[in-house]
Amino acid sequence: MVLIGTLVNGAAILVGSLIGLMLKKIPERMKTIVMQALGLAIVILGISMALEGEQFLITVGCLVIGAILGEWWQIEQRLNDAGDWIEQKVGPKGGESQFAKGFVTASLVYVVGAMAVLGALDSGLRLDHSLLYTKAMLDGFTAVLFSSIFGIGVLFSLVPVVLYQGGIALLAGQIDRVVPAEMLDHFILEMTAVGGIMIIAIGLRILGLLHIKVANLLPALPIVFLCVAVIHYV
């Protein structure tokens, strides 16, 4: 089944989020140090990804163009609005809530990265779900931490994860027929570099050092594909 890896990934986020919600009585000082540790780990992960790119000009150019488009389309605001809408339907009533923050932060961490794309491609092309199983374990553990701090909004991040990875897995057969293997390999390297910088931004945001609208950088990912395609065919 093509979607089994994606569904397992979604289930891991669901289970991890539910466990995290049951651990909300953890002392605030404990949550703070755990969140700081997680933020540092995410920054290191982003750095390792960013260094995999072969052409730095592609990375910079795609991020700049993506940032302009993302800010124009107000992607982060729309994601926050979506989180607020979901909260109105199922979230806690009254009091201050971090529903939207948890939804957006978790969604970005789970979706931006090479494992999501590579794992979905492996699922669709070779029915090999091992990479998504590994991602599921990592996402499930992260969901425990996120949901214990941000609340139930983290649970709903499984929706964009399933739609994004599932869509790539279902289209993988068509991608394989249309996109040459050499071009696909180049795209994955450059996408990993661009995604790595976004991951660094997420880590800095979690640490409270910078408030970067990471979601507004997401258009950089399809821009990477266009740049690689132009380089390949020109």
C-alpha positions as CSV (number, residue, x, y, z in Angstrom):
1,M,0.0,0.0,0.0
2,V,1.5,3.3,-1.1
3,L,0.2,5.4,1.8
4,I,1.1,3.0,4.7
5,G,4.3,5.0,5.6
6,T,2.4,8.3,5.6
7,L,-0.4,6.8,7.7
8,V,2.0,5.4,10.2
9,N,3.7,8.8,10.4
10,G,0.3,10.5,11.1
11,A,-0.5,7.9,13.7
12,A,2.8,8.5,15.5
13,I,2.1,12.2,15.7
14,L,-1.4,11.4,17.0
15,V,-0.2,9.0,19.7
16,G,2.8,11.3,20.6
17,S,0.5,14.3,20.9
18,L,-2.0,12.4,23.2
19,I,0.9,11.3,25.4
20,G,2.2,14.8,25.6
21,L,-1.3,16.1,26.6
22,M,-1.3,13.7,29.5
23,L,2.1,15.1,30.6
24,K,1.0,18.7,30.8
25,K,1.6,18.7,34.6
26,I,5.3,18.7,34.0
27,P,6.9,21.7,35.9
28,E,7.4,24.8,33.8
29,R,11.1,24.9,34.5
30,M,11.4,21.3,33.1
31,K,9.4,22.2,30.0
32,T,11.6,25.3,29.4
33,I,14.9,23.4,29.5
34,V,13.5,20.5,27.4
35,M,12.3,23.1,24.8
36,Q,15.6,24.8,24.8
37,A,17.4,21.5,24.2
38,L,14.9,20.6,21.4
39,G,15.5,24.1,19.8
40,L,19.3,23.6,19.9
41,A,18.9,20.1,18.4
42,I,16.7,21.5,15.6
43,V,19.3,24.2,14.8
44,I,22.1,21.6,14.5
45,L,19.9,19.4,12.3
46,G,19.2,22.5,10.1
47,I,22.9,23.3,9.8
48,S,23.8,19.8,8.7
49,M,21.0,19.9,6.1
50,A,22.0,23.4,4.8
51,L,25.6,22.2,4.2
52,E,24.4,19.5,1.7
53,G,23.6,22.0,-1.0
54,E,26.1,22.2,-3.9
55,Q,25.2,25.7,-5.3
56,F,24.8,28.4,-2.6
57,L,23.5,30.9,-5.1
58,I,20.5,28.6,-5.7
59,T,19.9,28.5,-2.0
60,V,20.0,32.2,-1.5
61,G,18.1,33.1,-4.7
62,C,15.3,30.6,-3.9
63,L,15.0,31.8,-0.3
64,V,14.7,35.4,-1.4
65,I,12.1,34.8,-4.1
66,G,10.2,32.4,-1.8
67,A,10.3,35.0,1.0
68,I,8.8,37.7,-1.3
69,L,6.1,35.4,-2.5
70,G,5.3,34.1,0.9
71,E,5.1,37.5,2.4
72,W,2.9,38.6,-0.5
73,W,0.6,35.7,0.0
74,Q,0.7,35.9,3.8
75,I,1.1,32.2,4.2
76,E,2.0,32.3,7.9
77,Q,-1.0,34.5,8.7
78,R,-3.2,32.1,6.8
79,L,-1.8,29.1,8.7
80,N,-2.4,31.0,12.0
81,D,-5.9,31.8,10.9
82,A,-6.5,28.1,10.1
83,G,-5.2,27.2,13.6
84,D,-7.5,29.8,15.2
85,W,-10.5,28.4,13.2
86,I,-9.7,24.9,14.3
87,E,-9.3,26.1,17.9
88,Q,-12.7,27.7,17.8
89,K,-14.2,24.4,16.8
90,V,-12.4,22.0,19.1
91,G,-10.0,24.0,21.3
92,P,-10.3,25.0,24.9
93,K,-12.7,27.8,25.7
94,G,-11.5,30.9,27.5
95,G,-8.0,31.8,28.7
96,E,-4.9,32.2,26.7
97,S,-4.1,29.3,24.3
98,Q,-1.1,28.4,22.2
99,F,-3.2,26.3,19.8
100,A,-2.2,28.2,16.6
101,K,1.5,28.4,17.6
102,G,1.6,24.6,18.3
103,F,-0.2,23.8,15.0
104,V,2.1,26.0,12.9
105,T,5.4,25.1,14.6
106,A,4.8,21.4,14.5
107,S,3.5,21.4,10.9
108,L,6.6,23.2,9.7
109,V,9.0,21.0,11.6
110,Y,7.3,17.8,10.2
111,V,6.8,19.0,6.7
112,V,10.0,21.1,6.0
113,G,12.9,18.6,5.5
114,A,14.3,16.0,3.2
115,M,12.9,13.0,5.1
116,A,9.4,14.0,4.3
117,V,10.1,14.2,0.5
118,L,12.5,11.3,0.3
119,G,10.4,9.1,2.4
120,A,7.3,9.8,0.4
121,L,9.1,9.3,-2.9
122,D,10.4,5.9,-1.6
123,S,6.9,4.9,-0.6
124,G,5.5,5.8,-4.0
125,L,8.3,4.5,-6.2
126,R,9.5,1.4,-4.4
127,L,6.9,0.8,-1.7
128,D,9.8,1.1,0.7
129,H,8.4,2.8,3.8
130,S,11.5,2.4,6.1
131,L,12.5,6.1,5.9
132,L,8.9,7.3,6.8
133,Y,8.9,4.7,9.7
134,T,12.1,6.3,11.0
135,K,10.6,9.8,10.5
136,A,7.4,8.6,12.3
137,M,9.5,7.7,15.4
138,L,11.2,11.1,15.4
139,D,7.9,12.9,14.9
140,G,6.2,10.9,17.5
141,F,8.8,11.7,20.1
142,T,8.8,15.4,19.1
143,A,5.0,15.5,19.3
144,V,5.2,14.4,23.0
145,L,7.4,17.4,23.8
146,F,5.5,19.9,21.6
147,S,2.1,18.9,22.8
148,S,3.1,19.0,26.5
149,I,4.1,22.6,25.9
150,F,1.8,24.0,23.2
151,G,-1.2,21.8,23.7
152,I,-3.7,20.1,21.4
153,G,-2.8,22.2,18.4
154,V,0.2,19.9,17.8
155,L,-2.1,17.0,17.2
156,F,-3.8,18.7,14.2
157,S,-0.4,19.1,12.5
158,L,-0.9,15.5,11.3
159,V,-3.4,16.8,8.7
160,P,-0.9,18.8,6.6
161,V,1.7,16.0,7.1
162,V,-0.6,13.3,5.7
163,L,-1.8,15.5,2.9
164,Y,1.7,16.6,1.9
165,Q,3.5,13.3,2.2
166,G,0.5,11.3,0.8
167,G,0.3,13.6,-2.2
168,I,4.0,13.1,-3.0
169,A,3.7,9.4,-2.6
170,L,0.7,9.2,-4.9
171,L,2.3,11.4,-7.5
172,A,5.7,9.6,-7.3
173,G,5.0,7.3,-10.2
174,Q,4.3,10.3,-12.4
175,I,7.3,12.1,-11.1
176,D,9.6,9.2,-11.9
177,R,8.3,9.1,-15.5
178,V,8.7,12.9,-16.1
179,V,11.7,13.9,-14.1
180,P,15.2,12.5,-15.0
181,A,17.0,10.7,-12.1
182,E,20.0,13.1,-12.3
183,M,17.7,16.2,-12.1
184,L,15.7,14.6,-9.2
185,D,18.9,13.9,-7.3
186,H,20.1,17.6,-7.8
187,F,16.7,18.9,-6.7
188,I,16.8,16.8,-3.5
189,L,20.2,18.2,-2.6
190,E,19.3,21.8,-3.1
191,M,15.9,21.4,-1.5
192,T,17.6,19.9,1.5
193,A,19.8,22.9,1.8
194,V,16.9,25.4,1.5
195,G,14.9,23.3,3.9
196,G,17.8,23.2,6.3
197,I,17.9,27.0,6.6
198,M,14.2,27.0,7.3
199,I,14.8,24.4,10.0
200,I,17.5,26.6,11.6
201,A,15.0,29.4,11.6
202,I,12.4,27.2,13.4
203,G,15.1,26.3,16.0
204,L,15.9,29.9,16.6
205,R,12.2,30.7,16.9
206,I,11.7,27.9,19.4
207,L,14.7,29.3,21.4
208,G,13.0,32.7,21.4
209,L,16.0,34.3,19.7
210,L,14.3,35.4,16.5
211,H,10.7,35.5,15.4
212,I,11.0,34.5,11.8
213,K,7.9,33.9,9.7
214,V,9.2,30.6,8.5
215,A,5.9,29.6,6.7
216,N,6.4,32.6,4.5
217,L,9.6,31.0,3.2
218,L,7.8,27.8,2.0
219,P,7.4,29.0,-1.6
220,A,11.2,28.6,-1.8
221,L,10.8,24.8,-2.1
222,P,8.9,24.8,-5.5
223,I,11.2,27.6,-6.7
224,V,14.1,25.2,-6.1
225,F,12.6,22.7,-8.4
226,L,12.1,25.4,-11.1
227,C,15.7,26.6,-10.7
228,V,17.1,23.0,-11.0
229,A,14.9,22.3,-14.0
230,V,16.2,25.4,-15.8
231,I,19.8,24.5,-15.0
232,H,19.3,20.9,-16.1
233,Y,17.6,21.7,-19.5
234,V,19.5,24.9,-20.4
